[in-house]
Amino acid sequence: MLLISLFLATLFLAYSNGANDNFKGVATLFGSRTSSYQTAILWATFTTFAGAITATFLAGTLIQSFSGEGLLPDAIANSPEFHIAVAIATGLTVLIATLMGFPVSTTHSLTGAIVGAGLVAIGLQLNFAALGTSFILPLLLSPIIAIPLGAGIYWLSGYTNYKWHLPINQKIVDACHFLSAAIVSFARGLNDTPKIVSFILIIEYFSIQGGIITIALAMALGGLLNSQKVAVTMSEKITSMNHTQGLSANIVTGVLVIAASQFGLPVSTTHVSVGSIFGVGLISKKSNMRVFYQILLSWILTLPTAAIISGITYRLLQG
């Protein structure tokens, strides 16, 4: 019964992750009206799924433990009750944010859920120092890097065009925009799917490849059915954008996500994407500060919300 519950909780987490995250790579496509919402979400679904399927061939090196980088002993983290509590709390936190239209980090929700269940399991023996690299640094570093880069790339493109009067082929710009969105979505599918699969590896009926495909399908379904509110926030509410602004923001997101993966920088794809969109809006003076502050608050509240839900769930499962 516990293993069935764990499987369902992990599917719920994957669905919530897809609902909140799948649209982030294509938000600028819709926001700049380079594509319709339907085309954007289908492109995101296809490219994210492609990244997830690619992960099946690299599963041995990509599967990552969700133990929170040393937050608590593996003996506790590997119990079914702990897995279930963390999966439910993470999925519920992300889904609540999704229904409210806030783009949040699944990894930060996951960290909070581990902290909550960990506090119930071992109290203050939890390794709080690890929170610095898994939560605080990404929260601070991602927007600090992404906002000025987004603003700089857009300003540079405008200055270059003004200075040299370069002809702009809109079809080439749009093709590059779709390609950049594909890269971001592919990278997310490649990196996020194996993390979620790690929840169900204790279920011996699943092969790693079978688990990845199952999780990828749940993520795709979440994106197709529940991404509208996050889409509107990222595409329209943070700032209005034209084709060049949208492409500039997505280039920054793609480059930073790939560079972070290569050099081990603790950045959040969610925070980078939001930051780069906000950055291009600063140059055009159309950024909505109120919406950005609301999103920032949702990022800060992610960890304690997931921690409370996880701690309560873990205690109930122990009983």
Secondary structure, DSSP 4 states (H G I P E B T S, - for coil): -HHHHHHHHHHHHHHHHHHHHTTGGGHHHHHTTSS-HHHHHHHHHHHHHHHHHHHHHSHHHH----STTTTS-HHHHTSHHHHHHHHHHHHHHHHHHHHHT----HHHHHHHHHHHHHHHHHGGGS-GGGHIIIIIHHHHHHHHHHHHHHHHHHHHHHHHHHHH-----HHHHHHHHHHHHHHHHHHHHHHHHHHHHGGGTTSTT--HHHHHHHHHHHHHHHHHHH-HHHHHIIIIIS----HHHHHHHHHHHHHHHHHHHHHT----HHHHHHHHHHHHHHHHT---HHHHHHHHHHHHHHHHHHHHHHHHHHHHHH-
